[in-house]
Amino acid sequence: MTALIERYRTGPFRPDPQIYESVAHDESDVVFGIDLRKWSEGGWYALTNGEEKKDLIPPVLTALLAGLDAAYERVPNDVEKRKSWIYEVPLPAVHHLRETLNAIPPEQPFSPELLGKFDAPVIASCVKLWALELNPPLALYEGWDEFRRLYPTLGTAPKVGEESEEQHLQAVGAALLKLPRVHLYVLDAIVNHLKKCVIFILLWRLTLNVTF
């Protein structure tokens, strides 16, 4: 790359090529940037642990959601609990938790004491980062356009002849049926957690353009 730049440059600008480091991993020493389908099939998990995988979703997500439940007990009220998901948390704090979890050997569990050192907004941001780095994403690359049609930009005015709530739910169900089972389990775990802290109701009403 450097040779090509030096050979074909036409001015004083000399860009410095940077090596791309993907967040996707197949190795057993990381829990972020994984392929859920490979994880669900056993793959390196069975090789490193020598036993059949029994979890429906990756243990790191289970630990993060459990850590959030414990962190909620330290917030003063339900309003702050919901705000944990929308606060802009500094990336260094989120990346610190990410690297801490990635550093735990595959055969060791994620201890509640480890997550107890972090506040709810940091853990919530880490859950979002974990979902963001999945490769492929939860809705899969081929299902991206379909889910974008189902959930357009929030806050837009309803269109004339817009589908009913029942039709919308049927379309959502049809889209979800195309997802691998492990993706549905992960999505269900996250949504159920959000329902417990009332965020799901808020997001659902906004999606359906329901007036409070």
C-alpha positions in Angstrom: 0.0 0.0 0.0 2.8 2.4 0.9 4.6 1.6 -2.4 1.4 2.3 -4.4 0.9 5.6 -2.7 4.5 6.7 -3.3 4.4 5.6 -6.9 1.2 7.3 -7.9 1.0 10.3 -5.6 0.6 13.6 -7.6 1.1 16.1 -4.8 2.7 16.8 -1.4 -0.1 14.9 0.4 1.3 11.5 1.7 -1.4 9.5 3.4 -0.3 7.0 6.0 -2.1 3.6 5.6 -3.5 2.1 8.8 -3.9 -1.6 9.3 -7.6 -2.5 9.6 -8.4 -4.5 12.8 -11.8 -6.1 12.5 -14.0 -6.4 15.6 -15.2 -9.8 14.3 -13.5 -12.8 15.9 -13.7 -16.6 15.7 -11.2 -17.2 18.4 -12.1 -18.5 21.9 -10.5 -15.6 23.7 -13.1 -13.0 22.9 -16.8 -12.6 23.5 -17.4 -9.5 21.4 -17.7 -9.4 17.6 -18.7 -13.1 17.3 -20.9 -14.9 14.9 -24.0 -16.1 16.9 -24.7 -19.0 14.5 -21.2 -20.4 14.9 -21.4 -19.9 18.6 -24.8 -21.8 18.8 -23.3 -24.7 16.8 -20.7 -25.3 19.4 -17.6 -24.4 17.4 -14.7 -23.3 19.6 -16.8 -23.4 22.7 -17.0 -27.2 22.7 -13.3 -27.5 21.7 -12.1 -25.3 24.6 -14.5 -26.5 27.3 -14.7 -30.2 26.2 -18.4 -30.3 26.9 -21.7 -29.7 25.1 -22.9 -26.1 25.1 -26.1 -25.8 27.1 -26.7 -22.0 27.0 -29.3 -20.6 24.7 -27.6 -17.3 24.5 -23.9 -16.3 25.0 -23.1 -16.2 28.8 -21.6 -12.7 28.4 -25.0 -11.3 27.5 -26.6 -13.1 30.4 -24.0 -11.7 32.7 -24.4 -8.2 31.4 -28.2 -8.2 31.8 -27.8 -9.7 35.3 -25.3 -7.0 36.1 -27.8 -4.4 34.9 -30.5 -5.8 37.2 -28.1 -5.5 40.2 -27.0 -2.0 39.1 -30.6 -0.8 38.9 -30.9 -1.4 42.6 -28.3 1.4 43.1 -30.2 4.0 41.1 -32.6 6.3 43.0 -35.7 5.8 40.9 -37.3 4.3 37.8 -36.6 7.5 35.8 -32.9 7.1 36.3 -33.2 3.4 35.5 -34.7 4.2 32.1 -32.1 6.9 31.5 -29.4 4.3 31.9 -30.1 3.3 28.3 -30.0 6.8 26.8 -27.1 8.4 28.6 -24.1 9.2 26.4 -21.4 7.2 28.2 -17.7 8.1 27.4 -16.3 5.4 25.1 -13.2 4.7 27.2 -15.4 3.6 30.1 -17.4 1.2 27.8 -14.3 -0.1 26.1 -12.7 -0.7 29.5 -15.6 -3.0 30.4 -15.5 -4.6 27.0 -11.8 -5.5 27.3 -12.3 -6.7 30.8 -14.9 -9.2 29.6 -12.8 -10.2 26.6 -9.9 -10.9 28.9 -11.7 -13.6 30.9 -10.7 -17.1 29.9 -13.5 -19.1 28.2 -13.6 -21.7 31.0 -14.2 -19.1 33.7 -17.7 -17.5 34.4 -18.3 -13.8 34.5 -18.5 -12.9 38.1 -21.2 -10.6 39.5 -18.5 -8.8 41.5 -16.7 -7.8 38.3 -19.8 -6.1 36.9 -20.6 -4.7 40.3 -17.8 -2.2 39.8 -19.6 -0.5 36.9 -22.6 1.8 36.9 -25.8 1.0 35.1 -25.3 3.4 32.1 -21.8 1.8 31.4 -23.2 -1.7 31.5 -26.2 -0.7 29.3 -23.8 0.9 26.8 -21.8 -2.3 26.8 -24.9 -4.3 26.0 -25.5 -2.0 23.0 -21.9 -2.3 21.9 -22.0 -6.1 22.2 -25.1 -6.2 19.9 -23.5 -3.6 17.6 -20.4 -5.7 17.1 -22.2 -9.0 16.3 -21.1 -10.3 12.9 -23.6 -10.8 11.2 -25.9 -8.4 13.1 -29.1 -9.6 14.9 -31.3 -9.0 11.9 -28.7 -10.4 9.5 -27.4 -8.4 6.6 -30.1 -9.8 4.2 -32.9 -8.8 6.6 -31.7 -5.2 7.1 -33.9 -3.6 4.4 -37.0 -5.5 5.6 -36.7 -4.3 9.2 -36.0 -0.8 8.0 -39.3 -0.8 6.2 -41.0 -2.2 9.3 -39.5 0.5 11.6 -39.0 3.8 9.7 -37.7 6.9 11.3 -39.5 7.5 14.6 -41.5 10.6 14.9 -42.6 10.8 11.3 -46.2 11.5 10.5 -48.4 8.5 9.8 -48.9 7.9 6.1 -52.4 7.8 4.5 -53.6 4.2 4.3 -50.9 3.0 6.7 -51.2 -0.6 7.8 -53.0 -1.4 11.0 -51.4 -2.6 14.2 -52.4 -6.1 13.5 -50.9 -6.0 10.0 -47.8 -4.5 11.4 -47.4 -7.3 14.0 -48.0 -9.9 11.3 -45.2 -8.3 9.2 -42.9 -8.3 12.2 -43.6 -11.9 12.9 -42.9 -12.9 9.3 -39.6 -11.0 9.4 -38.6 -12.7 12.7 -39.4 -16.1 11.3 -36.5 -15.7 8.9 -33.9 -15.2 11.7 -31.8 -18.1 13.1 -33.0 -19.5 16.4 -30.1 -18.1 18.4 -30.7 -14.6 17.1 -34.3 -14.9 18.3 -33.2 -16.0 21.7 -30.8 -13.1 22.0 -33.4 -10.6 20.8 -35.9 -12.1 23.3 -33.5 -11.8 26.2 -32.8 -8.1 25.4 -36.5 -7.2 24.8 -37.6 -9.0 28.0 -35.0 -7.0 30.0 -36.2 -3.8 28.4 -39.8 -4.6 29.2 -38.9 -5.0 32.9 -37.6 -1.4 33.0 -40.6 -0.1 31.0 -38.5 1.1 28.1 -40.1 -1.4 25.8 -43.5 0.2 26.2 -42.1 3.6 25.4 -40.3 2.4 22.3 -43.3 0.3 21.2 -45.7 3.3 21.4 -43.3 5.6 19.5 -42.9 2.9 16.8 -46.7 2.7 16.4 -47.1 6.5 16.5 -49.4 6.2 19.5 -50.2 9.5 21.3 -49.6 9.4 25.1 
